[in-house]
């Protein structure tokens, strides 16, 4: 059953039987056989083919995915216990928005050092919306997002203060903007509308570091966190409305004692 779930997760994440097989070092027919076997066992259809033969997860697959991740993690911990190797470690997954991942995430990680021997830590850099969605599905233990997002199954709390500035060559007609779902994109769209500014060339970029590297090369302008501004990058402050907060978000019904302790420590670490 382990190999079936392992293959299912790979196909679900890559949306491709070929890529999943390459990732698992198995043949594509083997991957197909495993998925059919899992579908037969569960008596549900997990994937369908789109118009261009792309692999599309079904509703059943989306429901199974977080459960399969938990199953594989629990199985791995059980194997370690039975082999009497290192003590079983708890999974602790943190998802952080792009700006937070390279600025405040190192501060948060320090709070994990004392308990690191008990943890399997995984750090993911995602946009704010995806971080929030994964917390809702209990696929992450802690998220760091750039805008206040809430639901009935999550707890959201302020962590660190931040400020957005206009950086780069603001006389240029080239403007870089983060992708939809990013916290910075929300502020950028409001800023451009407020200034009645429609740059001739707007480029969407899904990585904060890529934007900053272009600004430092003298190419265009963008709204970025002041935390990234160095001596080589000119910037303008935009006022109080562009002073924002990095928020922490966790699953409200979290039961693991160590996970709850770590989240409590991290909450006290912030500016609030």
C-alpha positions in Angstrom: 0.0 0.0 0.0 3.0 2.3 0.7 4.1 2.2 -3.0 0.5 2.9 -4.2 0.2 6.0 -2.0 3.7 7.1 -2.9 2.9 6.9 -6.6 -0.5 8.6 -6.1 1.2 11.6 -4.4 3.8 11.9 -7.1 1.1 11.8 -9.9 -1.1 14.3 -7.9 1.8 16.8 -7.5 3.3 16.5 -10.9 0.0 16.1 -12.8 1.9 13.6 -15.0 2.4 9.8 -15.0 5.7 10.2 -16.9 7.1 12.8 -14.5 5.9 10.8 -11.5 7.6 7.7 -12.8 10.9 9.6 -13.3 10.7 11.0 -9.8 10.2 7.5 -8.3 12.7 5.8 -10.6 10.1 3.4 -12.0 8.6 2.9 -15.5 5.6 4.8 -16.7 3.5 1.6 -17.1 4.4 0.7 -13.5 3.0 4.0 -12.3 -0.1 3.5 -14.3 -0.7 0.0 -12.9 -0.2 1.2 -9.3 -2.8 4.0 -9.8 -5.3 1.5 -11.3 -4.7 -0.8 -8.4 -5.3 2.0 -5.9 -8.5 3.0 -7.7 -9.7 -0.6 -7.7 -9.0 -0.9 -4.0 -10.8 2.4 -3.1 -13.5 1.9 -5.8 -13.1 5.6 -7.0 -11.7 7.3 -10.0 -8.6 9.4 -9.0 -7.5 11.0 -12.3 -9.0 11.9 -15.6 -7.5 13.1 -18.9 -8.1 16.6 -20.2 -8.5 17.8 -23.8 -4.7 17.9 -24.2 -4.1 14.7 -22.3 -3.1 16.5 -19.2 -3.7 14.6 -15.9 -6.6 16.1 -13.9 -7.1 15.0 -10.2 -10.7 14.2 -9.4 -12.5 15.4 -6.3 -11.8 12.1 -4.7 -8.1 12.6 -5.4 -8.1 16.0 -3.7 -9.8 14.5 -0.7 -7.3 11.6 -0.5 -4.1 13.7 -1.0 -3.7 15.1 2.5 -4.6 11.8 4.0 -2.1 10.0 1.8 0.6 12.5 3.0 -0.2 11.7 6.6 -0.2 8.0 5.9 3.3 8.1 4.4 4.6 10.3 7.2 3.2 8.0 9.8 4.5 4.9 8.0 8.0 6.4 7.8 8.0 7.2 11.5 6.8 3.7 12.3 9.6 2.1 10.3 12.1 4.1 12.3 10.6 3.0 15.5 10.5 -0.7 14.5 14.1 -0.6 13.3 15.1 0.9 16.7 17.1 3.7 15.0 16.6 7.3 15.9 13.5 8.2 17.9 10.4 8.8 15.8 10.3 12.5 14.8 7.2 14.6 14.4 6.7 16.3 11.0 6.7 20.1 11.3 6.0 21.8 8.0 6.2 25.6 7.6 5.0 27.4 4.5 6.1 31.0 4.0 5.3 33.7 1.5 8.2 34.8 -0.7 9.1 38.0 1.2 8.8 36.2 4.6 10.7 33.2 3.5 14.0 35.0 3.1 13.6 37.6 5.9 11.6 36.4 8.9 11.8 32.6 8.4 15.4 32.4 9.7 14.2 34.2 12.9 11.4 31.6 13.3 13.7 28.7 12.6 15.8 29.7 15.6 12.9 28.8 17.8 13.0 25.3 16.5 16.6 24.6 17.3 16.1 23.3 20.9 13.6 20.7 19.6 15.2 19.9 16.3 16.1 16.4 17.3 12.4 15.6 17.7 11.3 17.1 14.4 11.4 16.5 10.7 11.3 20.1 9.5 10.2 21.0 6.0 10.3 24.6 4.8 8.3 25.6 1.7 8.2 28.9 -0.2 4.7 29.6 -1.6 2.4 32.5 -2.3 0.2 33.6 0.6 -3.0 32.1 -0.9 -1.4 28.7 -1.3 0.1 28.8 2.2 -3.4 29.6 3.6 -5.1 26.8 1.5 -2.6 24.2 2.8 -3.1 25.3 6.4 -6.9 24.8 5.9 -6.2 21.3 4.5 -3.9 20.6 7.5 -1.0 20.0 5.1 1.2 22.6 6.9 1.6 23.2 10.6 2.5 26.9 10.4 2.1 29.4 7.7 3.6 32.9 7.3 1.4 35.1 5.0 1.4 38.7 3.9 -2.3 39.6 4.3 -4.9 38.7 7.0 -6.8 35.6 5.8 -9.1 33.7 8.1 -11.5 30.8 8.1 -13.5 28.6 10.5 -10.6 26.0 10.8 -7.6 28.4 11.1 -6.1 30.7 13.7 -4.5 33.9 12.3 -2.3 36.1 14.4 0.1 39.1 13.7 3.8 38.3 13.8 6.1 40.9 12.3 5.8 44.5 11.0 6.9 45.2 7.5 6.9 48.1 5.0 6.5 48.2 1.2 8.5 50.7 -0.8 8.7 51.7 -4.4 12.2 50.5 -5.5 14.3 50.7 -8.7 13.9 53.1 -11.6 10.4 54.6 -11.1 10.9 56.8 -14.2 11.0 53.6 -16.3 8.0 52.2 -18.2 8.9 48.7 -17.1 7.2 47.6 -13.9 7.5 44.2 -12.2 4.5 42.8 -10.3 4.1 39.6 -8.3 1.6 37.0 -9.4 -2.0 36.8 -8.3 -2.3 35.3 -4.8 0.8 37.1 -3.5 0.3 39.6 -0.7 2.5 42.1 -2.5 0.4 41.9 -5.7 -2.6 43.1 -3.7 -0.8 46.2 -2.5 0.8 46.8 -5.9 -2.5 46.8 -7.8 -3.9 49.3 -5.2 -0.8 51.5 -5.6 -1.0 51.7 -9.4 -4.7 52.5 -9.3 -4.2 55.1 -6.6 -1.5 56.8 -8.7 -3.4 56.4 -12.0 -0.2 54.8 -13.3 -0.4 52.4 -16.1 3.2 51.4 -17.0 3.7 50.6 -20.7 5.3 47.2 -19.8 4.1 45.2 -16.8 5.9 41.9 -16.2 4.4 39.3 -13.7 7.0 37.4 -11.8 6.4 34.5 -9.3 9.6 34.9 -7.4 10.7 37.9 -5.2 14.4 37.3 -5.7 14.0 37.5 -9.5 12.4 40.9 -9.2 15.1 42.3 -6.9 17.9 41.0 -9.2 16.3 42.9 -12.1 15.9 46.1 -10.0 19.6 45.9 -9.0 20.5 45.6 -12.6 18.8 48.9 -13.2 15.7 47.4 -14.9 12.3 48.8 -14.0 10.6 49.4 -10.7 8.5 47.4 -8.3 6.9 47.4 -4.8 9.1 45.3 -2.5 9.6 44.9 1.2 12.0 47.5 2.7 13.8 44.5 4.3 15.3 43.9 0.8 16.6 47.4 0.2 20.4 47.8 0.4 22.7 50.6 -0.4 22.7 49.8 -4.1 18.9 50.0 -4.6 17.1 53.4 -4.6 13.6 53.5 -3.1 10.7 55.7 -2.1 8.6 55.3 1.1 4.9 55.3 0.4 3.4 56.2 3.7 1.4 54.4 6.5 -1.0 52.6 4.1 2.0 50.5 2.9 3.1 49.5 6.3 1.9 46.0 6.6 2.1 42.9 8.8 3.4 39.4 8.3 0.7 37.1 9.8 1.1 33.6 11.2 -1.6 31.1 10.6 -2.1 27.6 12.0 -4.8 24.9 12.1 -7.2 25.6 14.9 -7.8 22.0 15.8 -4.1 21.0 16.1 -3.8 18.3 18.7 -0.1 17.6 18.8 1.4 18.9 22.1 4.9 19.7 20.7 3.4 21.5 17.6 1.2 23.7 19.8 4.1 24.5 22.0 6.3 25.6 19.1 3.6 27.7 17.6 3.1 29.4 20.9 6.8 30.2 21.2 6.8 31.6 17.6 3.8 33.8 18.4 5.7 35.4 21.4 8.7 35.9 19.1 7.0 38.5 17.0 6.6 42.3 17.3 3.1 42.1 18.9 
